[in-house]
C-alpha cells in the first residue's frame, strides 16, 4: 500500500471539514484497524478505534474511509484515509483489480470526541489537496 502525505496541522478550532460529510462513525475492534494506524498509536493505553466513510457533498461521491484512533487519556487523535483505486483488469475474469492506499497516520491534539477529530482530520486532508 502506498501512503500519501498530509499537510501541517490546523488549530483545533478550525474544524470545518469543507464540502464533505460522513454518517455517524462506528467503533471498530483493533483487528479491523489499518496496520499503519495501529503502529502509530502503539504503546498508548485505552485507545479506541473508529471508522466512517467520507462523501463529497456536491457530487455525492464516496471519497474513502476514515479510520481514527482516539486516546481520551492523552487527548490525542490519529487518523488515516483509506482509498481504493482500480489499477487494472484481471485478464482471466475481466474483473477490475483494486488497490488500497492509505495516507500516513496523522496525530493531532483533540479531546473533544470522535466527530470533532474526524472534522479536524478532514480539514487537514482538504488543505493537503487530498479531499475536495
N, CA, C and O atoms as CSV, one atom per row, in Angstrom:
chain,resi,resn,atom,element,x,y,z
A,1,UNK,N,N,0.829,-1.183,0.000
A,1,UNK,CA,C,0.000,0.000,0.000
A,1,UNK,C,C,0.872,1.244,0.000
A,1,UNK,O,O,1.890,1.308,0.688
A,2,UNK,N,N,0.458,2.221,-0.777
A,2,UNK,CA,C,1.172,3.482,-0.795
A,2,UNK,C,C,0.592,4.397,0.267
A,2,UNK,O,O,-0.567,4.261,0.659
A,3,UNK,N,N,1.411,5.329,0.727
A,3,UNK,CA,C,0.936,6.309,1.687
A,3,UNK,C,C,1.028,7.685,1.065
A,3,UNK,O,O,1.999,7.994,0.374
A,4,UNK,N,N,0.030,8.509,1.303
A,4,UNK,CA,C,0.005,9.872,0.807
A,4,UNK,C,C,0.324,10.813,1.957
A,4,UNK,O,O,-0.058,10.548,3.096
A,5,UNK,N,N,1.026,11.918,1.672
A,5,UNK,CA,C,1.374,12.852,2.748
A,5,UNK,C,C,0.179,13.671,3.205
A,5,UNK,O,O,-0.812,13.806,2.487
A,6,UNK,N,N,0.288,14.212,4.402
A,6,UNK,CA,C,-0.713,15.112,4.942
A,6,UNK,C,C,0.012,16.393,5.346
A,6,UNK,O,O,1.151,16.349,5.810
A,7,UNK,N,N,-0.647,17.522,5.169
A,7,UNK,CA,C,-0.011,18.809,5.443
A,7,UNK,C,C,0.109,19.090,6.930
A,7,UNK,O,O,-0.196,18.247,7.773
A,8,UNK,N,N,0.557,20.286,7.221
A,8,UNK,CA,C,0.706,20.736,8.599
A,8,UNK,C,C,-0.630,20.725,9.329
A,8,UNK,O,O,-1.686,20.835,8.705
A,9,UNK,N,N,-0.584,20.594,10.621
A,9,UNK,CA,C,-1.795,20.564,11.448
A,9,UNK,C,C,-2.456,21.931,11.471
A,9,UNK,O,O,-1.789,22.961,11.377
A,10,UNK,N,N,-3.768,21.924,11.597
A,10,UNK,CA,C,-4.509,23.165,11.808
A,10,UNK,C,C,-4.863,23.255,13.276
A,10,UNK,O,O,-4.792,22.265,14.003
A,11,UNK,N,N,-5.237,24.420,13.701
A,11,UNK,CA,C,-5.636,24.609,15.090
A,11,UNK,C,C,-6.933,23.859,15.362
A,11,UNK,O,O,-7.744,23.662,14.457
A,12,UNK,N,N,-7.128,23.442,16.611
A,12,UNK,CA,C,-8.325,22.687,16.991
A,12,UNK,C,C,-9.624,23.404,16.671
A,12,UNK,O,O,-10.627,22.754,16.373
A,13,UNK,N,N,-9.628,24.742,16.727
A,13,UNK,CA,C,-10.877,25.451,16.497
A,13,UNK,C,C,-11.194,25.606,15.010
A,13,UNK,O,O,-12.260,26.112,14.661
A,14,UNK,N,N,-10.296,25.183,14.140
A,14,UNK,CA,C,-10.529,25.230,12.697
A,14,UNK,C,C,-11.029,23.862,12.249
A,14,UNK,O,O,-10.278,23.089,11.654
A,15,UNK,N,N,-12.276,23.565,12.528
A,15,UNK,CA,C,-12.751,22.212,12.284
A,15,UNK,C,C,-13.761,22.092,11.155
A,15,UNK,O,O,-14.462,21.083,11.078
A,16,UNK,N,N,-13.862,23.082,10.276
A,16,UNK,CA,C,-14.758,22.977,9.130
A,16,UNK,C,C,-14.158,21.977,8.144
A,16,UNK,O,O,-13.106,22.250,7.566
A,17,UNK,N,N,-14.802,20.823,7.937
A,17,UNK,CA,C,-14.224,19.814,7.054
A,17,UNK,C,C,-14.420,20.125,5.580
A,17,UNK,O,O,-13.988,19.345,4.731
A,18,UNK,N,N,-15.058,21.241,5.252
A,18,UNK,CA,C,-15.286,21.577,3.861
A,18,UNK,C,C,-16.511,20.867,3.321
A,18,UNK,O,O,-17.411,20.501,4.077
A,19,UNK,N,N,-16.543,20.672,2.009
A,19,UNK,CA,C,-17.738,20.105,1.378
A,19,UNK,C,C,-17.810,18.577,1.469
A,19,UNK,O,O,-18.139,17.906,0.491
A,20,UNK,N,N,-17.507,18.044,2.627
A,20,UNK,CA,C,-17.611,16.596,2.829
A,20,UNK,C,C,-18.498,16.315,4.027
A,20,UNK,O,O,-18.683,17.166,4.897
A,21,UNK,N,N,-19.040,15.116,4.057
A,21,UNK,CA,C,-19.841,14.697,5.205
A,21,UNK,C,C,-19.599,13.220,5.445
A,21,UNK,O,O,-19.026,12.532,4.599
A,22,UNK,N,N,-20.029,12.738,6.584
A,22,UNK,CA,C,-19.907,11.332,6.921
A,22,UNK,C,C,-21.079,10.942,7.802
A,22,UNK,O,O,-21.590,11.748,8.580
A,23,UNK,N,N,-21.497,9.681,7.664
A,23,UNK,CA,C,-22.557,9.215,8.566
A,23,UNK,C,C,-21.961,9.046,9.954
A,23,UNK,O,O,-20.747,9.171,10.116
A,24,UNK,N,N,-22.763,8.772,10.936
A,24,UNK,CA,C,-22.187,8.560,12.272
A,24,UNK,C,C,-21.090,7.494,12.225
A,24,UNK,O,O,-21.235,6.440,11.608
A,25,UNK,N,N,-20.004,7.813,12.896
A,25,UNK,CA,C,-18.880,6.876,12.955
A,25,UNK,C,C,-19.275,5.656,13.771
A,25,UNK,O,O,-20.202,5.707,14.578
A,26,UNK,N,N,-18.556,4.553,13.549
A,26,UNK,CA,C,-18.805,3.375,14.384
A,26,UNK,C,C,-17.480,2.898,14.955
A,26,UNK,O,O,-16.428,2.990,14.321
A,27,UNK,N,N,-17.570,2.391,16.160
A,27,UNK,CA,C,-16.373,1.874,16.816
A,27,UNK,C,C,-16.033,0.521,16.210
A,27,UNK,O,O,-16.918,-0.286,15.925
A,28,UNK,N,N,-14.723,0.277,16.015
A,28,UNK,CA,C,-14.264,-0.984,15.455
A,28,UNK,C,C,-13.236,-1.615,16.385
A,28,UNK,O,O,-12.617,-0.933,17.202
A,29,UNK,N,N,-13.065,-2.906,16.251
A,29,UNK,CA,C,-12.034,-3.622,17.001
A,29,UNK,C,C,-10.667,-3.266,16.432
A,29,UNK,O,O,-10.553,-2.893,15.265
A,30,UNK,N,N,-9.647,-3.379,17.246
A,30,UNK,CA,C,-8.290,-3.091,16.795
A,30,UNK,C,C,-7.919,-3.970,15.601
A,30,UNK,O,O,-7.162,-3.542,14.730
A,31,UNK,N,N,-8.438,-5.176,15.555
A,31,UNK,CA,C,-8.128,-6.084,14.453
A,31,UNK,C,C,-8.670,-5.580,13.113
A,31,UNK,O,O,-8.187,-6.001,12.062
A,32,UNK,N,N,-9.657,-4.693,13.132
A,32,UNK,CA,C,-10.228,-4.144,11.900
A,32,UNK,C,C,-9.524,-2.857,11.469
A,32,UNK,O,O,-9.773,-2.358,10.371
A,33,UNK,N,N,-8.657,-2.319,12.312
A,33,UNK,CA,C,-7.957,-1.074,12.002
A,33,UNK,C,C,-6.770,-1.348,11.081
A,33,UNK,O,O,-6.194,-2.436,11.092
A,34,UNK,N,N,-6.420,-0.349,10.293
A,34,UNK,CA,C,-5.290,-0.446,9.372
A,34,UNK,C,C,-3.993,-0.590,10.161
A,34,UNK,O,O,-3.833,0.008,11.225
A,35,UNK,N,N,-3.084,-1.376,9.635
A,35,UNK,CA,C,-1.808,-1.662,10.300
A,35,UNK,C,C,-1.025,-0.385,10.628
A,35,UNK,O,O,-0.447,-0.281,11.710
A,36,UNK,N,N,-1.000,0.576,9.716
A,36,UNK,CA,C,-0.231,1.797,9.967
A,36,UNK,C,C,-0.839,2.627,11.091
A,36,UNK,O,O,-0.111,3.306,11.816
A,37,UNK,N,N,-2.162,2.586,11.247
A,37,UNK,CA,C,-2.813,3.313,12.335
A,37,UNK,C,C,-2.493,2.646,13.672
A,37,UNK,O,O,-2.223,3.324,14.664
A,38,UNK,N,N,-2.527,1.337,13.690
A,38,UNK,CA,C,-2.202,0.596,14.917
A,38,UNK,C,C,-0.765,0.893,15.350
A,38,UNK,O,O,-0.507,1.127,16.531
A,39,UNK,N,N,0.156,0.883,14.408
A,39,UNK,CA,C,1.560,1.173,14.720
A,39,UNK,C,C,1.743,2.596,15.237
A,39,UNK,O,O,2.556,2.841,16.127
A,40,UNK,N,N,0.986,3.526,14.677
A,40,UNK,CA,C,1.133,4.933,15.058
A,40,UNK,C,C,0.738,5.192,16.506
A,40,UNK,O,O,1.232,6.136,17.122
A,41,UNK,N,N,-0.149,4.363,17.056
A,41,UNK,CA,C,-0.599,4.576,18.434
A,41,UNK,C,C,-0.111,3.472,19.376
A,41,UNK,O,O,-0.574,3.367,20.512
A,42,UNK,N,N,0.814,2.662,18.899
A,42,UNK,CA,C,1.351,1.589,19.733
A,42,UNK,C,C,1.920,2.174,21.021
A,42,UNK,O,O,2.589,3.207,21.000
A,43,UNK,N,N,1.655,1.516,22.125
A,43,UNK,CA,C,2.141,1.960,23.421
A,43,UNK,C,C,1.161,2.845,24.168
A,43,UNK,O,O,1.328,3.068,25.368
A,44,UNK,N,N,0.145,3.354,23.491
A,44,UNK,CA,C,-0.872,4.160,24.162
A,44,UNK,C,C,-1.868,3.224,24.834
A,44,UNK,O,O,-2.141,2.129,24.342
A,45,UNK,N,N,-2.401,3.667,25.954
A,45,UNK,CA,C,-3.386,2.858,26.680
A,45,UNK,C,C,-4.787,3.390,26.437
A,45,UNK,O,O,-4.996,4.596,26.306
A,46,UNK,N,N,-5.728,2.485,26.381
A,46,UNK,CA,C,-7.124,2.881,26.290
A,46,UNK,C,C,-7.511,3.513,24.971
A,46,UNK,O,O,-8.484,4.265,24.915
A,47,UNK,N,N,-6.776,3.229,23.907
A,47,UNK,CA,C,-7.105,3.789,22.602
A,47,UNK,C,C,-8.316,3.049,22.032
A,47,UNK,O,O,-8.394,1.822,22.085
A,48,UNK,N,N,-9.250,3.815,21.492
A,48,UNK,CA,C,-10.413,3.239,20.818
A,48,UNK,C,C,-10.319,3.592,19.338
A,48,UNK,O,O,-9.829,4.661,18.974
A,49,UNK,N,N,-10.790,2.684,18.491
A,49,UNK,CA,C,-10.705,2.858,17.052
A,49,UNK,C,C,-12.104,3.045,16.466
A,49,UNK,O,O,-13.068,2.412,16.896
A,50,UNK,N,N,-12.187,3.940,15.465
A,50,UNK,CA,C,-13.463,4.257,14.837
A,50,UNK,C,C,-13.275,4.329,13.328
A,50,UNK,O,O,-12.163,4.526,12.838
A,51,UNK,N,N,-14.372,4.168,12.599
A,51,UNK,CA,C,-14.355,4.317,11.153
A,51,UNK,C,C,-15.622,5.019,10.689
A,51,UNK,O,O,-16.669,4.940,11.331
A,52,UNK,N,N,-15.502,5.698,9.572
A,52,UNK,CA,C,-16.641,6.329,8.900
A,52,UNK,C,C,-16.244,6.533,7.453
A,52,UNK,O,O,-15.069,6.734,7.148
A,53,UNK,N,N,-17.222,6.483,6.560
A,53,UNK,CA,C,-16.886,6.780,5.174
A,53,UNK,C,C,-17.182,8.239,4.887
A,53,UNK,O,O,-18.088,8.836,5.468
A,54,UNK,N,N,-16.400,8.797,3.980
A,54,UNK,CA,C,-16.477,10.213,3.656
A,54,UNK,C,C,-17.150,10.368,2.292
A,54,UNK,O,O,-16.839,9.641,1.348
A,55,UNK,N,N,-18.070,11.320,2.204
A,55,UNK,CA,C,-18.808,11.580,0.971
A,55,UNK,C,C,-18.576,13.034,0.560
A,55,UNK,O,O,-18.633,13.938,1.394
A,56,UNK,N,N,-18.318,13.248,-0.717
A,56,UNK,CA,C,-18.236,14.585,-1.282
A,56,UNK,C,C,-19.667,15.088,-1.466
A,56,UNK,O,O,-20.426,14.503,-2.239
A,57,UNK,N,N,-20.043,16.148,-0.780
A,57,UNK,CA,C,-21.424,16.616,-0.793
A,57,UNK,C,C,-21.878,17.072,-2.181
A,57,UNK,O,O,-22.948,16.652,-2.620
A,58,UNK,N,N,-21.115,17.914,-2.899
A,58,UNK,CA,C,-21.616,18.378,-4.203
A,58,UNK,C,C,-21.874,17.249,-5.210
A,58,UNK,O,O,-22.861,17.292,-5.945
A,59,UNK,N,N,-20.998,16.248,-5.246
A,59,UNK,CA,C,-21.148,15.178,-6.244
A,59,UNK,C,C,-21.805,13.924,-5.685
A,59,UNK,O,O,-22.183,13.033,-6.445
A,60,UNK,N,N,-21.945,13.845,-4.367
A,60,UNK,CA,C,-22.488,12.668,-3.695
A,60,UNK,C,C,-21.633,11.424,-3.957
A,60,UNK,O,O,-22.151,10.307,-4.001
A,61,UNK,N,N,-20.324,11.623,-4.131
A,61,UNK,CA,C,-19.403,10.519,-4.412
A,61,UNK,C,C,-18.693,10.063,-3.140
A,61,UNK,O,O,-18.371,10.864,-2.262
A,62,UNK,N,N,-18.460,8.764,-3.067
A,62,UNK,CA,C,-17.676,8.164,-1.991
A,62,UNK,C,C,-16.217,8.552,-2.192
A,62,UNK,O,O,-15.679,8.373,-3.285
A,63,UNK,N,N,-15.569,9.081,-1.154
A,63,UNK,CA,C,-14.177,9.513,-1.248
A,63,UNK,C,C,-13.209,8.572,-0.540
A,63,UNK,O,O,-12.014,8.579,-0.839
A,64,UNK,N,N,-13.701,7.771,0.384
A,64,UNK,CA,C,-12.825,6.859,1.115
A,64,UNK,C,C,-13.331,6.639,2.525
A,64,UNK,O,O,-14.369,7.165,2.927
A,65,UNK,N,N,-12.579,5.858,3.258
A,65,UNK,CA,C,-12.911,5.556,4.651
A,65,UNK,C,C,-11.889,6.209,5.569
A,65,UNK,O,O,-10.682,6.070,5.372
A,66,UNK,N,N,-12.377,6.912,6.559
A,66,UNK,CA,C,-11.513,7.460,7.598
A,66,UNK,C,C,-11.470,6.458,8.735
A,66,UNK,O,O,-12.502,5.923,9.141
A,67,UNK,N,N,-10.281,6.207,9.246
A,67,UNK,CA,C,-10.140,5.443,10.484
A,67,UNK,C,C,-9.444,6.349,11.488
A,67,UNK,O,O,-8.436,6.985,11.179
A,68,UNK,N,N,-9.998,6.396,12.690
A,68,UNK,CA,C,-9.456,7.244,13.751
A,68,UNK,C,C,-9.118,6.399,14.970
A,68,UNK,O,O,-9.846,5.472,15.324
A,69,UNK,N,N,-8.017,6.729,15.594
A,69,UNK,CA,C,-7.652,6.169,16.892
A,69,UNK,C,C,-7.756,7.323,17.877
A,69,UNK,O,O,-7.109,8.355,17.703
A,70,UNK,N,N,-8.562,7.148,18.901
A,70,UNK,CA,C,-8.791,8.203,19.879
A,70,UNK,C,C,-8.207,7.772,21.217
A,70,UNK,O,O,-8.561,6.723,21.755
A,71,UNK,N,N,-7.311,8.593,21.745
A,71,UNK,CA,C,-6.725,8.364,23.055
A,71,UNK,C,C,-7.272,9.444,23.982
A,71,UNK,O,O,-6.725,10.544,24.062
A,72,UNK,N,N,-8.353,9.119,24.679
A,72,UNK,CA,C,-9.009,10.099,25.546
A,72,UNK,C,C,-8.112,10.533,26.696
A,72,UNK,O,O,-8.175,11.686,27.124
A,73,UNK,N,N,-7.285,9.639,27.198
A,73,UNK,CA,C,-6.400,9.964,28.325
A,73,UNK,C,C,-5.378,11.015,27.927
A,73,UNK,O,O,-5.157,11.978,28.662
A,74,UNK,N,N,-4.753,10.840,26.771
A,74,UNK,CA,C,-3.735,11.781,26.305
A,74,UNK,C,C,-4.339,12.989,25.591
A,74,UNK,O,O,-3.651,13.984,25.361
A,75,UNK,N,N,-5.637,12.904,25.236
A,75,UNK,CA,C,-6.268,13.998,24.499
A,75,UNK,C,C,-5.744,14.106,23.076
A,75,UNK,O,O,-5.576,15.203,22.544
A,76,UNK,N,N,-5.486,12.947,22.463
A,76,UNK,CA,C,-4.951,12.926,21.107
A,76,UNK,C,C,-5.812,12.069,20.193
A,76,UNK,O,O,-6.518,11.160,20.630
A,77,UNK,N,N,-5.727,12.389,18.927
A,77,UNK,CA,C,-6.374,11.583,17.892
A,77,UNK,C,C,-5.337,11.302,16.819
A,77,UNK,O,O,-4.383,12.061,16.646
A,78,UNK,N,N,-5.531,10.214,16.106
A,78,UNK,CA,C,-4.671,9.862,14.988
A,78,UNK,C,C,-5.566,9.287,13.908
A,78,UNK,O,O,-6.400,8.423,14.179
A,79,UNK,N,N,-5.395,9.762,12.686
A,79,UNK,CA,C,-6.276,9.307,11.622
A,79,UNK,C,C,-5.558,8.957,10.345
A,79,UNK,O,O,-4.438,9.400,10.093
A,80,UNK,N,N,-6.234,8.140,9.533
A,80,UNK,CA,C,-5.782,7.822,8.184
A,80,UNK,C,C,-7.005,7.843,7.267
A,80,UNK,O,O,-8.135,7.660,7.718
A,81,UNK,N,N,-6.765,8.067,5.986
A,81,UNK,CA,C,-7.806,7.953,4.973
A,81,UNK,C,C,-7.440,6.769,4.098
A,81,UNK,O,O,-6.331,6.694,3.570
A,82,UNK,N,N,-8.375,5.848,3.949
A,82,UNK,CA,C,-8.189,4.679,3.088
A,82,UNK,C,C,-8.981,4.889,1.808
A,82,UNK,O,O,-10.180,5.163,1.850
A,83,UNK,N,N,-8.314,4.762,0.680
A,83,UNK,CA,C,-8.983,4.873,-0.610
A,83,UNK,C,C,-8.713,3.611,-1.413
A,83,UNK,O,O,-7.730,2.908,-1.179
A,84,UNK,N,N,-9.581,3.341,-2.346
A,84,UNK,CA,C,-9.454,2.153,-3.199
A,84,UNK,C,C,-9.541,2.619,-4.645
A,84,UNK,O,O,-10.449,3.356,-5.027
A,85,UNK,N,N,-8.564,2.165,-5.446
A,85,UNK,CA,C,-8.491,2.572,-6.842
A,85,UNK,C,C,-8.439,1.353,-7.753
A,85,UNK,O,O,-7.890,0.316,-7.382
A,86,UNK,N,N,-9.012,1.480,-8.943
A,86,UNK,CA,C,-8.897,0.448,-9.964
A,86,UNK,C,C,-7.531,0.628,-10.613
A,86,UNK,O,O,-7.226,1.690,-11.154
A,87,UNK,N,N,-6.715,-0.414,-10.554
A,87,UNK,CA,C,-5.359,-0.320,-11.099
A,87,UNK,C,C,-5.125,-1.264,-12.267
A,87,UNK,O,O,-4.013,-1.348,-12.788
A,88,UNK,N,N,-6.153,-1.966,-12.674
A,88,UNK,CA,C,-6.004,-2.875,-13.800
A,88,UNK,C,C,-7.236,-3.745,-13.948
A,88,UNK,O,O,-8.256,-3.535,-13.291
A,89,UNK,N,N,-7.116,-4.726,-14.825
A,89,UNK,CA,C,-8.197,-5.665,-15.077
A,89,UNK,C,C,-7.624,-7.075,-15.044
A,89,UNK,O,O,-6.600,-7.347,-15.671
A,90,UNK,N,N,-8.281,-7.971,-14.318
A,90,UNK,CA,C,-7.869,-9.365,-14.268
A,90,UNK,C,C,-8.096,-9.972,-15.650
A,90,UNK,O,O,-9.223,-9.990,-16.147
A,91,UNK,N,N,-7.022,-10.470,-16.272
A,91,UNK,CA,C,-7.094,-10.993,-17.637
A,91,UNK,C,C,-8.029,-12.194,-17.750
A,91,UNK,O,O,-8.680,-12.373,-18.779
A,92,UNK,N,N,-8.102,-13.010,-16.714
A,92,UNK,CA,C,-8.929,-14.221,-16.764
A,92,UNK,C,C,-10.409,-13.938,-16.550
A,92,UNK,O,O,-11.259,-14.508,-17.234
A,93,UNK,N,N,-10.718,-13.055,-15.600
A,93,UNK,CA,C,-12.123,-12.827,-15.237
A,93,UNK,C,C,-12.700,-11.540,-15.801
A,93,UNK,O,O,-13.920,-11.386,-15.873
A,94,UNK,N,N,-11.840,-10.616,-16.201
A,94,UNK,CA,C,-12.321,-9.323,-16.669
A,94,UNK,C,C,-12.728,-8.394,-15.541
A,94,UNK,O,O,-13.178,-7.274,-15.787
A,95,UNK,N,N,-12.572,-8.854,-14.297
A,95,UNK,CA,C,-12.925,-8.044,-13.128
A,95,UNK,C,C,-11.838,-6.994,-12.865
A,95,UNK,O,O,-10.663,-7.231,-13.143
A,96,UNK,N,N,-12.228,-5.856,-12.339
A,96,UNK,CA,C,-11.215,-4.843,-12.023
A,96,UNK,C,C,-10.311,-5.297,-10.868
A,96,UNK,O,O,-10.745,-6.004,-9.958
A,97,UNK,N,N,-9.060,-4.875,-10.930
A,97,UNK,CA,C,-8.104,-5.119,-9.857
A,97,UNK,C,C,-8.078,-3.851,-9.010
A,97,UNK,O,O,-7.796,-2.766,-9.517
A,98,UNK,N,N,-8.372,-3.989,-7.724
A,98,UNK,CA,C,-8.440,-2.846,-6.821
A,98,UNK,C,C,-7.198,-2.805,-5.947
A,98,UNK,O,O,-6.718,-3.840,-5.484
A,99,UNK,N,N,-6.680,-1.599,-5.724
A,99,UNK,CA,C,-5.519,-1.400,-4.869
A,99,UNK,C,C,-5.906,-0.432,-3.757
A,99,UNK,O,O,-6.456,0.639,-4.016
A,100,UNK,N,N,-5.615,-0.814,-2.527
A,100,UNK,CA,C,-5.881,0.049,-1.376
A,100,UNK,C,C,-4.701,0.989,-1.161
A,100,UNK,O,O,-3.543,0.590,-1.281
A,101,UNK,N,N,-5.012,2.233,-0.842
A,101,UNK,CA,C,-3.993,3.214,-0.494
A,101,UNK,C,C,-4.387,3.866,0.821
A,101,UNK,O,O,-5.570,4.052,1.106
A,102,UNK,N,N,-3.401,4.204,1.604
A,102,UNK,CA,C,-3.654,4.862,2.884
A,102,UNK,C,C,-2.753,6.077,3.018
A,102,UNK,O,O,-1.588,6.050,2.619
A,103,UNK,N,N,-3.306,7.145,3.584
A,103,UNK,CA,C,-2.460,8.281,3.926
A,103,UNK,C,C,-1.575,7.874,5.092
A,103,UNK,O,O,-1.842,6.888,5.779
A,104,UNK,N,N,-0.530,8.639,5.304
A,104,UNK,CA,C,0.269,8.426,6.511
A,104,UNK,C,C,-0.607,8.729,7.716
A,104,UNK,O,O,-1.468,9.605,7.636
A,105,UNK,N,N,-0.414,8.035,8.822
A,105,UNK,CA,C,-1.152,8.383,10.041
A,105,UNK,C,C,-0.816,9.811,10.455
A,105,UNK,O,O,0.340,10.231,10.397
A,106,UNK,N,N,-1.821,10.537,10.864
A,106,UNK,CA,C,-1.658,11.932,11.256
A,106,UNK,C,C,-2.176,12.104,12.673
A,106,UNK,O,O,-3.370,11.948,12.932
A,107,UNK,N,N,-1.256,12.432,13.604
A,107,UNK,CA,C,-1.618,12.644,15.012
A,107,UNK,C,C,-1.814,14.124,15.275
A,107,UNK,O,O,-1.114,14.969,14.717
A,108,UNK,N,N,-2.777,14.424,16.133
A,108,UNK,CA,C,-3.025,15.808,16.499
A,108,UNK,C,C,-3.760,15.844,17.838
A,108,UNK,O,O,-4.433,14.882,18.207
A,109,UNK,N,N,-3.628,16.963,18.568
A,109,UNK,CA,C,-4.350,17.075,19.833
A,109,UNK,C,C,-5.844,17.222,19.580
A,109,UNK,O,O,-6.261,18.013,18.734
A,110,UNK,N,N,-6.643,16.463,20.311
A,110,UNK,CA,C,-8.093,16.572,20.206
A,110,UNK,C,C,-8.714,15.840,21.384
A,110,UNK,O,O,-8.603,14.620,21.502
A,111,UNK,N,N,-9.357,16.588,22.240
A,111,UNK,CA,C,-10.006,15.995,23.409
A,111,UNK,C,C,-11.522,16.177,23.351
A,111,UNK,O,O,-12.211,16.061,24.364
A,112,UNK,N,N,-12.030,16.465,22.146
A,112,UNK,CA,C,-13.447,16.789,22.010
A,112,UNK,C,C,-14.274,15.711,21.324
A,112,UNK,O,O,-15.358,16.004,20.820
A,113,UNK,N,N,-13.794,14.483,21.292
A,113,UNK,CA,C,-14.578,13.384,20.745
A,113,UNK,C,C,-14.263,13.048,19.305
A,113,UNK,O,O,-13.498,13.736,18.628
A,114,UNK,N,N,-14.878,11.968,18.859
A,114,UNK,CA,C,-14.598,11.405,17.543
A,114,UNK,C,C,-15.069,12.322,16.415
A,114,UNK,O,O,-14.337,12.535,15.449
A,115,UNK,N,N,-16.268,12.862,16.524
A,115,UNK,CA,C,-16.786,13.709,15.452
A,115,UNK,C,C,-15.888,14.922,15.218
A,115,UNK,O,O,-15.610,15.274,14.072
A,116,UNK,N,N,-15.439,15.555,16.284
A,116,UNK,CA,C,-14.530,16.699,16.176
A,116,UNK,C,C,-13.208,16.258,15.561
A,116,UNK,O,O,-12.643,16.966,14.728
A,117,UNK,N,N,-12.708,15.079,15.972
A,117,UNK,CA,C,-11.446,14.565,15.429
A,117,UNK,C,C,-11.560,14.317,13.923
A,117,UNK,O,O,-10.653,14.665,13.168
A,118,UNK,N,N,-12.663,13.720,13.487
A,118,UNK,CA,C,-12.850,13.475,12.051
A,118,UNK,C,C,-12.929,14.799,11.301
A,118,UNK,O,O,-12.370,14.928,10.212
A,119,UNK,N,N,-13.611,15.770,11.866
A,119,UNK,CA,C,-13.735,17.078,11.240
A,119,UNK,C,C,-12.364,17.736,11.062
A,119,UNK,O,O,-12.057,18.240,9.982
A,120,UNK,N,N,-11.554,17.733,12.096
A,120,UNK,CA,C,-10.207,18.311,12.028
A,120,UNK,C,C,-9.363,17.558,11.007
A,120,UNK,O,O,-8.641,18.170,10.219
A,121,UNK,N,N,-9.456,16.237,11.022
A,121,UNK,CA,C,-8.693,15.416,10.095
A,121,UNK,C,C,-9.093,15.714,8.644
A,121,UNK,O,O,-8.226,15.845,7.779
A,122,UNK,N,N,-10.389,15.821,8.375
A,122,UNK,CA,C,-10.857,16.128,7.020
A,122,UNK,C,C,-10.375,17.504,6.573
A,122,UNK,O,O,-10.035,17.693,5.406
A,123,UNK,N,N,-10.345,18.454,7.481
A,123,UNK,CA,C,-9.842,19.789,7.167
A,123,UNK,C,C,-8.380,19.704,6.732
A,123,UNK,O,O,-7.981,20.352,5.765
A,124,UNK,N,N,-7.590,18.914,7.435
A,124,UNK,CA,C,-6.186,18.729,7.067
A,124,UNK,C,C,-6.049,18.038,5.715
A,124,UNK,O,O,-5.177,18.395,4.923
A,125,UNK,N,N,-6.898,17.058,5.448
A,125,UNK,CA,C,-6.853,16.383,4.157
A,125,UNK,C,C,-7.215,17.351,3.025
A,125,UNK,O,O,-6.649,17.282,1.934
A,126,UNK,N,N,-8.150,18.237,3.295
A,126,UNK,CA,C,-8.543,19.231,2.306
A,126,UNK,C,C,-7.401,20.214,2.058
A,126,UNK,O,O,-7.119,20.560,0.911
A,127,UNK,N,N,-6.747,20.664,3.120
A,127,UNK,CA,C,-5.612,21.593,2.975
A,127,UNK,C,C,-4.453,20.947,2.218
A,127,UNK,O,O,-3.705,21.634,1.523
A,128,UNK,N,N,-4.305,19.636,2.350
A,128,UNK,CA,C,-3.237,18.896,1.664
A,128,UNK,C,C,-3.602,18.579,0.218
A,128,UNK,O,O,-2.775,18.062,-0.533
A,129,UNK,N,N,-4.851,18.891,-0.180
A,129,UNK,CA,C,-5.280,18.600,-1.541
A,129,UNK,C,C,-5.734,17.173,-1.763
A,129,UNK,O,O,-5.922,16.751,-2.904
A,130,UNK,N,N,-5.913,16.421,-0.682
A,130,UNK,CA,C,-6.334,15.019,-0.785
A,130,UNK,C,C,-7.848,14.925,-0.890
A,130,UNK,O,O,-8.370,14.062,-1.597
A,131,UNK,N,N,-8.558,15.807,-0.191
A,131,UNK,CA,C,-10.023,15.887,-0.289
A,131,UNK,C,C,-10.406,17.190,-0.957
A,131,UNK,O,O,-9.662,18.169,-0.887
A,132,UNK,N,N,-11.570,17.214,-1.609
A,132,UNK,CA,C,-12.027,18.475,-2.243
A,132,UNK,C,C,-12.383,19.521,-1.207
A,132,UNK,O,O,-12.782,20.631,-1.562
